[in-house]
Amino acid sequence: MDPRAGSDPLLSVPLLSVQHLTTVFETRPKAVVAVNDVSFEIHKGETLGLVGESGSGKSVTAFSLIRLVQPPGRVVNGRVMFQGRDLVTLPERDMRQVRGAGIGFVFQEPMAALNPVMRVGAHIAEALVVHGLASRSEAKARAIELLRAVKITDPDKRVDDYPHQLSGGMRQRVMMAVALACKPPLVIADEPTTALDVTVQAQVLELLRDMKRQFDLSLLLITHDLGVIAETADRVAVMYAGRIVEQGPVREIFHNPKHPYTRGLLASIPGGSAGSRLKAIDGTVPNLAALPPGCSFAPRCPARLPICDTVFPPVTAISQDHTVRCYLYPAPVVHKAAE
């Protein structure tokens, strides 16, 4: 069900509106555009899945939203409107309040994100204390509550463990507890199941769905796994070489994919007859420092047209909430009324 449905006018206002976001890494001999003219929206209660191969720009997009892109990278264009403020131009002091209290973040590698010499409870307590939501004496009790909420067994004991004493799945749950500590309206989960085995992946995804309901969250879920998107997301944005090439409701994208890259991703999902070969997309992901002048997917595209080699295609609306950047679907001609 689309969370935007209904008569409440507030639901029509996006919680997050990203407009023409562009992030560049100033490298030599040539700058690399890692995120190129990206636009999307997330509404209250909605999960948007951002999907694409490794190196497509998904994680850089996420870090750009909360202004954590490391030099030589920087956001050079666009707006990131969140709760009425443009995060691109927001002073860093105010931005520090947005991170955690406004937008929670579940990192891809918990062991890289968690301080190895800090106890699990201290990570959660720090978020609460920094944002003024609990005193240090209250923070540990709240940390235990959050560990219990993310279904960590024996939270009273685990709160004093160090990250290395926990399994990969438990560390990911700790990251979720940290992200949820300040009850932010939006959580960004960057490949939250990548390093986990299949059983634990399923548990983490179920936990994400439970947390979304319990904490009334909106979620930006970043993954290369379309199976995860199918289970979790309301809408999906497909990213390739730094650009979003197609986006729309999950059901419509899965049943009526338009971009050849989206079709290739869907065709490559395992699940055919026993002994059948997996279908792969021909070619490799392009080097962002040496993209072709036209459509970045053109060298790998089975439906390539001559124009694809020269000019990147504009956005074409397939339906009210389904768009694609592909010359196979020319924009409708708008006839001006006679004066």
C-alpha positions in Angstrom: 0.0 0.0 0.0 1.3 3.4 -0.9 1.9 5.4 2.4 1.0 8.6 0.6 -2.5 7.5 -0.1 -5.3 9.1 1.9 -6.8 12.6 2.5 -4.2 14.0 4.8 -2.5 16.9 2.9 0.7 16.6 5.0 1.3 13.2 3.4 1.6 14.9 0.0 4.6 16.9 1.3 7.8 14.9 1.0 9.8 14.3 4.2 12.9 14.4 2.1 13.2 16.0 -1.4 16.4 15.6 -3.3 16.7 17.9 -6.3 19.5 17.7 -9.0 22.1 16.5 -6.4 25.6 16.4 -7.9 28.7 15.3 -6.0 32.2 15.5 -7.5 35.6 14.1 -6.4 38.3 16.6 -7.4 40.9 14.2 -8.5 43.7 14.4 -11.1 43.9 14.6 -14.0 40.2 14.8 -14.2 37.3 15.4 -11.7 35.0 12.4 -11.2 31.3 12.9 -11.0 30.1 10.2 -8.6 26.5 11.5 -8.2 25.1 13.2 -11.3 21.9 15.2 -11.3 20.0 12.8 -8.9 16.5 13.6 -7.8 14.0 11.6 -5.7 11.5 12.0 -2.8 10.7 10.1 0.3 7.4 10.6 2.0 6.4 10.0 5.6 6.1 6.3 6.3 7.6 5.3 3.0 10.6 3.1 2.1 12.5 4.0 -1.0 15.0 1.4 -2.3 18.1 2.7 -4.0 19.5 -0.1 -6.1 22.4 -0.7 -8.5 25.7 -2.5 -9.0 28.7 -1.8 -6.8 30.3 1.5 -7.9 27.0 3.0 -9.1 27.1 5.9 -6.6 24.5 4.7 -4.1 26.6 5.1 -0.9 28.1 8.4 -2.1 24.5 9.6 -2.6 23.7 8.6 1.0 26.7 10.4 2.4 26.0 13.4 0.3 22.5 13.7 1.9 24.0 14.1 5.4 27.1 16.0 4.3 29.6 13.3 5.2 31.4 13.0 1.9 35.1 13.1 2.6 37.6 15.3 0.6 38.3 15.5 -2.2 34.6 14.8 -2.7 32.1 17.6 -2.3 28.5 18.4 -3.2 28.6 21.0 -6.1 25.0 21.3 -7.0 21.4 20.5 -5.9 19.1 20.8 -2.9 18.4 18.4 -0.1 15.2 19.6 1.5 14.4 17.9 4.8 11.7 19.2 7.2 11.7 22.6 5.4 15.5 23.1 5.4 18.1 22.7 2.7 20.8 20.5 4.1 23.3 21.5 1.4 23.5 25.1 2.7 22.7 24.4 6.4 25.5 25.5 8.8 27.6 22.7 10.1 26.5 23.3 13.7 22.8 22.8 12.7 23.8 19.9 10.5 25.2 18.0 13.5 21.8 18.2 15.1 20.2 16.7 11.9 22.5 13.8 12.0 21.1 11.3 14.5 18.1 13.4 15.7 16.7 14.0 12.2 18.3 11.4 10.1 19.7 8.1 11.5 22.3 6.1 9.6 22.9 2.4 9.6 26.4 1.9 8.1 27.4 -0.9 5.8 30.3 -2.1 7.9 29.5 -2.1 11.7 33.0 -2.9 12.7 34.3 0.2 10.8 31.5 2.4 12.3 31.7 1.2 15.9 34.6 2.3 18.1 36.4 -0.9 19.2 37.4 0.5 22.6 33.8 1.7 23.5 31.3 -0.6 25.0 28.1 -1.2 23.0 25.9 0.8 25.5 28.3 3.7 25.3 27.7 4.1 21.6 24.0 4.4 22.2 24.3 6.5 25.3 26.6 9.0 23.4 23.9 9.7 20.8 21.3 10.3 23.5 23.6 12.6 25.6 24.9 14.6 22.6 21.4 15.5 21.5 20.2 16.3 25.0 17.7 13.4 25.2 19.0 11.8 28.4 21.5 12.4 31.2 24.5 10.1 31.5 22.8 8.3 34.4 19.6 7.8 32.3 21.4 6.9 29.1 22.4 3.4 30.0 18.9 2.4 31.0 17.7 3.8 27.7 20.5 1.9 25.8 19.3 -1.4 27.4 15.7 -0.6 26.2 16.9 0.0 22.7 19.0 -3.2 22.6 15.9 -5.0 23.7 13.9 -3.3 21.0 16.3 -4.5 18.3 15.9 -8.0 19.8 19.4 -8.5 21.2 19.2 -11.3 23.8 20.3 -10.5 27.4 20.5 -6.7 26.7 21.4 -6.1 30.4 24.7 -8.0 29.8 25.3 -7.1 26.2 25.2 -3.4 27.0 28.7 -3.8 28.5 30.2 -5.8 25.7 32.7 -4.5 23.2 31.9 -4.7 19.4 34.4 -7.6 18.8 32.5 -9.7 21.4 29.3 -9.7 19.2 28.5 -11.6 16.0 28.1 -9.7 12.7 24.3 -9.8 13.0 24.3 -8.5 16.6 26.7 -5.7 15.6 24.3 -4.7 12.8 21.5 -4.6 15.4 23.6 -2.4 17.6 24.0 0.0 14.6 20.2 0.0 14.3 19.8 0.8 18.0 22.3 3.7 17.6 20.4 5.0 14.5 17.0 4.8 16.4 18.3 6.2 19.7 17.0 9.8 19.0 13.8 8.6 17.2 14.6 10.2 13.9 11.8 10.4 11.3 14.2 9.1 8.6 16.7 6.4 8.6 19.3 5.6 5.9 20.4 2.0 5.8 23.4 1.5 3.6 23.7 -2.2 2.5 22.6 -3.4 6.0 22.6 -7.1 5.0 25.7 -7.3 2.7 28.2 -8.9 5.1 25.6 -11.3 6.8 24.7 -14.9 6.0 21.3 -15.6 4.5 19.5 -16.5 7.7 20.8 -13.4 9.5 19.9 -11.3 6.5 16.3 -12.4 6.8 16.3 -11.6 10.5 17.7 -8.1 9.9 15.2 -7.3 7.2 12.4 -8.4 9.4 13.8 -6.2 12.1 13.9 -3.3 9.8 10.2 -3.7 8.9 9.3 -4.1 12.6 11.3 -0.9 13.5 9.7 1.0 10.7 6.2 0.2 12.2 7.2 0.6 15.8 9.1 3.9 15.4 6.9 5.3 12.5 10.0 5.6 10.3 10.6 6.6 6.7 13.5 4.6 5.2 16.1 5.0 2.5 17.3 1.4 1.9 20.5 1.2 -0.2 21.3 -2.2 -1.7 22.5 -4.1 -4.8 20.0 -6.9 -4.0 16.6 -6.6 -5.8 15.3 -9.4 -3.6 15.7 -7.2 -0.6 13.9 -4.4 -2.4 11.0 -6.6 -3.3 10.5 -7.6 0.3 11.0 -4.2 2.0 10.5 -1.2 -0.3 7.4 0.8 -1.5 9.3 2.5 -4.3 12.6 1.9 -6.0 15.1 4.1 -7.8 17.6 2.3 -10.1 21.0 3.8 -10.2 23.7 3.4 -12.8 27.0 5.2 -13.2 26.0 8.0 -10.8 22.5 8.6 -12.3 19.0 7.4 -11.5 17.9 5.8 -14.8 14.4 4.6 -13.6 12.2 5.0 -10.6 8.7 4.1 -9.6 6.5 1.8 -7.3 8.2 -1.5 -6.7 5.3 -3.5 -8.1 5.3 -1.5 -11.3 9.0 -1.6 -11.8 9.2 -5.4 -11.2 6.2 -6.2 -13.5 6.8 -3.5 -16.1 10.5 -2.5 -16.1 11.4 -0.1 -18.9 15.1 0.7 -18.8 17.3 -2.1 -20.3 19.5 -1.9 -17.2 16.6 -2.5 -14.9 15.5 -5.4 -17.1 19.0 -6.8 -17.0 19.1 -6.6 -13.2 15.7 -8.4 -12.9 16.7 -11.1 -15.4 19.9 -11.8 -13.4 18.0 -12.7 -10.2 18.5 -16.4 -9.4 15.3 -18.5 -9.4 15.1 -20.2 -12.8 14.8 -23.9 -13.4 17.4 -26.3 -11.9 20.6 -26.4 -13.9 19.8 -23.3 -16.0 22.5 -20.6 -16.5 22.3 -17.3 -14.7 21.7 -14.4 -17.0 24.3 -11.7 -16.8 24.5 -8.2 -18.1 27.2 -8.1 -20.8 30.2 -5.8 -20.2 31.3 -4.1 -17.0 30.4 -1.1 -15.0 32.1 2.0 -16.6 34.9 4.0 -15.1 33.3 7.2 -13.7 36.4 9.1 -14.8 35.9 8.0 -18.5 32.2 7.9 -19.1 30.9 7.8 -22.7 29.4 11.1 -23.9 25.8 9.8 -24.3 24.0 7.2 -22.1 26.4 5.6 -19.7 24.7 2.2 -20.3 24.9 2.4 -24.1 28.1 0.2 -24.4 26.3 -2.7 -22.6 22.8 -2.1 -23.9 21.1 -4.7 -26.2 18.6 -2.0 -27.4 21.1 0.7 -28.2 20.1 3.5 -30.6 22.4 5.8 -32.5 21.4 8.8 -30.4 22.4 6.9 -27.2 26.1 7.4 -28.1 25.9 11.2 -28.1 23.4 12.7 -25.6 22.2 11.4 -22.3 18.4 10.9 -22.4 16.0 13.2 -20.5 13.5 12.0 -17.9 10.3 10.5 -19.5 7.2 9.9 -17.5 5.8 6.4 -18.1 3.0 7.0 -15.6 2.2 9.4 -12.8 4.9 7.9 -10.5 7.1 5.9 -12.9 9.9 7.7 -14.8 12.8 6.5 -17.0 15.8 8.0 -18.8 15.9 6.1 -22.1 15.4 6.9 -25.7 13.2 3.9 -26.2 10.5 5.9 -24.6 10.4 9.4 -26.2 8.8 12.2 -24.2 5.3 13.0 -25.4 5.0 16.0 -27.7 3.2 18.9 -26.0 1.2 21.0 -28.5 0.8 24.6 -27.5 -2.7 26.0 -27.8 -3.1 28.4 -30.7 -3.0 32.0 -29.7 
